[in-house]
Amino acid sequence: MAETAGKKEDKSLHSFPLIRHTDMPEETMELCVTASEKFATNNKSAAKMIKESMDKKFDIKNLLYMFFDGSLAVCV
């Protein structure tokens, strides 16, 4: 951990999904992880895969906000 102005900051990267908020079933997180892994170098393709799957299953009132692989944030 690095210290900045007397506060410790955790600079470690996570290799697992970190859910900040969701009201969707676990399969949603799994889909986001699958798309992120499948298209690791192409976020646009990952987003397209997630959007198309979510449009078929959920209403606009649902939300998933997660981090994956330490540097990728997904908001569905």
C-alpha positions as CSV (number, residue, x, y, z in Angstrom):
1,M,0.0,0.0,0.0
2,A,1.2,3.5,-0.8
3,E,0.8,6.4,1.6
4,T,-0.5,9.7,0.4
5,A,-0.8,12.7,2.8
6,G,-1.1,10.3,5.7
7,K,-3.7,8.1,4.1
8,K,-3.1,4.6,2.8
9,E,-4.2,3.8,-0.7
10,D,-4.7,0.2,-1.9
11,K,-3.1,0.0,-5.3
12,S,-3.6,-3.7,-5.8
13,L,-5.4,-5.0,-8.9
14,H,-8.3,-7.4,-8.5
15,S,-8.6,-10.4,-10.7
16,F,-12.2,-11.0,-9.7
17,P,-15.5,-9.0,-10.2
18,L,-16.1,-6.4,-7.6
19,I,-19.8,-5.6,-7.4
20,R,-20.5,-2.0,-6.2
21,H,-24.3,-2.2,-6.7
22,T,-26.8,-4.5,-8.4
23,D,-30.4,-5.5,-8.4
24,M,-29.9,-8.1,-11.1
25,P,-29.3,-11.8,-10.8
26,E,-25.7,-13.3,-10.6
27,E,-26.0,-14.4,-14.3
28,T,-25.6,-10.7,-15.2
29,M,-22.3,-10.5,-13.5
30,E,-21.2,-13.7,-15.1
31,L,-22.2,-12.4,-18.6
32,C,-20.1,-9.2,-18.0
33,V,-17.1,-11.2,-16.9
34,T,-17.4,-13.6,-19.9
35,A,-17.7,-10.7,-22.3
36,S,-14.7,-8.8,-20.7
37,E,-12.6,-11.9,-20.9
38,K,-13.6,-12.9,-24.4
39,F,-13.0,-9.3,-25.7
40,A,-10.1,-8.3,-23.4
41,T,-8.6,-6.1,-26.0
42,N,-11.8,-4.8,-27.5
43,N,-14.1,-3.0,-25.0
44,K,-16.5,-2.0,-27.8
45,S,-17.2,-5.6,-28.7
46,A,-17.6,-6.6,-25.0
47,A,-20.1,-3.7,-24.5
48,K,-22.0,-4.8,-27.6
49,M,-22.3,-8.4,-26.4
50,I,-23.4,-7.2,-22.9
51,K,-25.9,-4.7,-24.3
52,E,-27.5,-7.2,-26.7
53,S,-27.9,-9.8,-24.0
54,M,-29.3,-7.4,-21.4
55,D,-31.8,-5.8,-23.8
56,K,-33.4,-9.3,-24.2
57,K,-33.6,-10.0,-20.5
58,F,-34.1,-6.8,-18.4
59,D,-36.1,-3.5,-18.1
60,I,-34.4,-0.1,-18.1
61,K,-35.0,0.1,-14.3
62,N,-32.3,-2.5,-13.5
63,L,-28.7,-1.7,-12.6
64,L,-25.4,-3.4,-12.3
65,Y,-22.2,-1.5,-11.5
66,M,-19.0,-3.5,-11.1
67,F,-15.3,-3.4,-11.6
68,F,-13.4,-6.2,-13.3
69,D,-9.7,-7.0,-13.6
70,G,-8.8,-3.9,-11.5
71,S,-9.1,-1.4,-14.3
72,L,-12.4,-2.0,-16.2
73,A,-15.7,-0.7,-14.9
74,V,-19.0,-2.0,-16.2
75,C,-22.3,-0.1,-15.7
76,V,-25.3,-1.9,-17.2
